[in-house]
Amino acid sequence: MAYDFIIVGAGIAGITMAEQIANMLNKKVLLIDKRDHIGGNCHDYYNDDGILVHKYGPHIFHTNSTRVYNYLSLYTTWISYNHKVLGKIGDILVPIPFNLISIDKCLPDISNHVKSAILDEYEVNQKVPILEMKKSDNPSIAKLAHYVYENVFLHYTEKMWGLKPEQLDESVTARVPVHISYDCRYFQDTYQGIPRDGYTKMFANMLSNHNINILLNKDYHEILSIDYEEKKVYLYDEEFTGEVIFTGMIDEFFDYRYGPLPYRAMVFMDETSDKERFQENATINYPNDYHFTRITEYKYLTGQVSDKTTVQFEFPEQYDYRDKDANIPSYPIPQKKNEELYNRYKLLADEFEHVTFLGRLAEYKYMNMDVVVEKALNLISDKFMGEEF
Ligand SMILES: Cc1cc2nc3c(=O)[nH]c(=O)nc-3n(C[C@H](O)[C@H](O)[C@H](O)COP(=O)(O)OP(=O)(O)OC[C@H]3O[C@@H](n4cnc5c(N)ncnc54)[C@H](O)[C@@H]3O)c2cc1C
């Protein structure tokens, strides 16, 4: 088959592009991935005990985009699911993000006082960054902020990133709020859910078009080579004159010539028990005291019924680009110097007219699934629709 497009990476970015190229543009596409499965980091599968688990950490679909929701709904129906997270602080479990119920639980002696102070100061339903609250002149608010900073934020952040909060961009630290609300849902988006038969099934549906050829267990280096001088891509030693969509790591594409972009890796440890429930909530965060950051019990997400249950522990680690079998890159590390390094790679990428860099690794940016899907849909309509290749 002669291909019009080659896509590197069968994650949600590559799959959305493949689906659109095949169905909307009626073009032929080769989709390759070095892993033995489709779905990238959103991949789910039934483990040996028959429990549906997410291989690379819990993925909850949530969006305010009707366009993205309607698009994915062509390929799946949904289990309506509102994610909730509890944090273990000392011996008690409290809603995360920290909210008015958390205040009642953690600071029972002064909770009425603290709540009336914050309700005077902020809007109901507002999410106030903890670092902003810390600056308050009101002693009750400052006390609350200090409590949340010490018990929820500080050690979790250090464990998660292996860095002190002040070493990270404010964009990360600003994300940790106190929610002025009794709403214990983790997300407030209009659409929230889990694909009824799982993400992998939804992706398989998206890829079921004869225009798409999928090659798994294939690192792109095995079939593609890049001429950096001429800005050309070769497929099996022949110049490829079509379009390439690259969703792998941008620094790898350029052979790490400016050095590696750093990532935080997550190591996932799954455990199955012969009981219906392991814990009292889908996800429990452990901000302090343990090496892992959180435990997720999958049956809460999927609604699966079984007399067994699987939980997943998450351990943050340093990612080593030289030892790719050791762990996988999960989160770009949000620091100014890393953004600057990415921008240098981006300048090189812009010179490749027929290679489009898309997705969390190619753009070195944490993005939720809906954001990636929306970007892919926009690329099709803005860049490729109506063009002849
Ligand atoms: C722990 C965790 C939890 C998350 N939870 C949520 C959530 O609840 N909700 C949400 O909306 N988002 C969540 N996300 C974000 C979500 O995972 C991303 O939006 C999504 O994975 C981005 O898809 P992608 O296709 O850009 O990248 P990926 O899924 O990483 O796909 C890239 C693909 O490229 C392949 N590849 C890389 N290098 C090569 C190579 N050399 N040769 C061939 N193939 C290659 C990889 O194997 C991979 O399959 C979470 C992220 C993490 C880390």
The ligand as a MOL file (V3000), in Angstrom:
LIG
                    3D

  0  0  0     0  0            999 V3000
M  V30 BEGIN CTAB
M  V30 COUNTS 53 58 0 0 0
M  V30 BEGIN ATOM
M  V30 1 C -0.5950 9.1820 35.1880 0
M  V30 2 C -1.4220 9.9610 34.1900 0
M  V30 3 C -2.7880 10.0640 34.3470 0
M  V30 4 C -3.5590 10.7720 33.4280 0
M  V30 5 N -4.9120 10.8730 33.6420 0
M  V30 6 C -5.6610 11.5560 32.7580 0
M  V30 7 C -7.0770 11.6970 32.9670 0
M  V30 8 O -7.6260 11.2160 33.9720 0
M  V30 9 N -7.7970 12.3850 32.0440 0
M  V30 10 C -7.2180 12.9500 30.9190 0
M  V30 11 O -7.9360 13.5590 30.1080 0
M  V30 12 N -5.8750 12.8320 30.7120 0
M  V30 13 C -5.0940 12.1490 31.5840 0
M  V30 14 N -3.7460 12.0260 31.3630 0
M  V30 15 C -3.1640 12.5970 30.1210 0
M  V30 16 C -3.2230 11.5890 28.9610 0
M  V30 17 O -2.4550 10.4520 29.2950 0
M  V30 18 C -2.6960 12.2570 27.6850 0
M  V30 19 O -3.5870 13.2700 27.2980 0
M  V30 20 C -2.5400 11.3110 26.5050 0
M  V30 21 O -1.8460 10.1480 26.8140 0
M  V30 22 C -1.8120 12.0350 25.3740 0
M  V30 23 O -1.7880 11.1960 24.2390 0
M  V30 24 P -0.5920 11.2390 23.1910 0
M  V30 25 O -1.0570 10.4550 22.0380 0
M  V30 26 O -0.1310 12.6230 23.0110 0
M  V30 27 O 0.6370 10.4970 23.9380 0
M  V30 28 P 0.8790 8.9770 24.2870 0
M  V30 29 O -0.3420 8.3530 24.8210 0
M  V30 30 O 2.1040 8.9270 25.1210 0
M  V30 31 O 1.1920 8.2980 22.8640 0
M  V30 32 C 2.4450 8.4370 22.2220 0
M  V30 33 C 2.7910 7.1050 21.6030 0
M  V30 34 O 4.0060 7.2450 20.8570 0
M  V30 35 C 4.7120 6.0450 20.9560 0
M  V30 36 N 6.1400 6.2680 20.6860 0
M  V30 37 C 6.9910 7.0480 21.3920 0
M  V30 38 N 8.2310 6.9490 20.8820 0
M  V30 39 C 8.1540 6.0950 19.8320 0
M  V30 40 C 9.1210 5.5730 18.9290 0
M  V30 41 N 10.4240 5.8890 19.0420 0
M  V30 42 N 8.7090 4.7380 17.9530 0
M  V30 43 C 7.4040 4.3760 17.8530 0
M  V30 44 N 6.4510 4.8130 18.7160 0
M  V30 45 C 6.8200 5.6730 19.6870 0
M  V30 46 C 4.4990 5.6270 22.3980 0
M  V30 47 O 4.7450 4.2420 22.5700 0
M  V30 48 C 3.0330 6.0070 22.6240 0
M  V30 49 O 2.1700 4.9110 22.4060 0
M  V30 50 C -2.9440 11.3810 32.2960 0
M  V30 51 C -1.5550 11.3000 32.1610 0
M  V30 52 C -0.7880 10.6110 33.0910 0
M  V30 53 C 0.7110 10.5590 32.9310 0
M  V30 END ATOM
M  V30 BEGIN BOND
M  V30 1 1 1 2
M  V30 2 1 2 3
M  V30 3 2 2 52
M  V30 4 2 3 4
M  V30 5 1 4 5
M  V30 6 1 4 50
M  V30 7 2 5 6
M  V30 8 1 6 7
M  V30 9 1 6 13
M  V30 10 2 7 8
M  V30 11 1 7 9
M  V30 12 1 9 10
M  V30 13 2 10 11
M  V30 14 1 10 12
M  V30 15 2 12 13
M  V30 16 1 13 14
M  V30 17 1 14 15
M  V30 18 1 14 50
M  V30 19 1 15 16
M  V30 20 1 16 17
M  V30 21 1 16 18
M  V30 22 1 18 19
M  V30 23 1 18 20
M  V30 24 1 20 21
M  V30 25 1 20 22
M  V30 26 1 22 23
M  V30 27 1 23 24
M  V30 28 2 24 25
M  V30 29 1 24 26
M  V30 30 1 24 27
M  V30 31 1 27 28
M  V30 32 2 28 29
M  V30 33 1 28 30
M  V30 34 1 28 31
M  V30 35 1 31 32
M  V30 36 1 32 33
M  V30 37 1 33 34
M  V30 38 1 33 48
M  V30 39 1 34 35
M  V30 40 1 35 36
M  V30 41 1 35 46
M  V30 42 1 36 37
M  V30 43 1 36 45
M  V30 44 2 37 38
M  V30 45 1 38 39
M  V30 46 1 39 40
M  V30 47 2 39 45
M  V30 48 1 40 41
M  V30 49 2 40 42
M  V30 50 1 42 43
M  V30 51 2 43 44
M  V30 52 1 44 45
M  V30 53 1 46 47
M  V30 54 1 46 48
M  V30 55 1 48 49
M  V30 56 2 50 51
M  V30 57 1 51 52
M  V30 58 1 52 53
M  V30 END BOND
M  V30 END CTAB
M  END
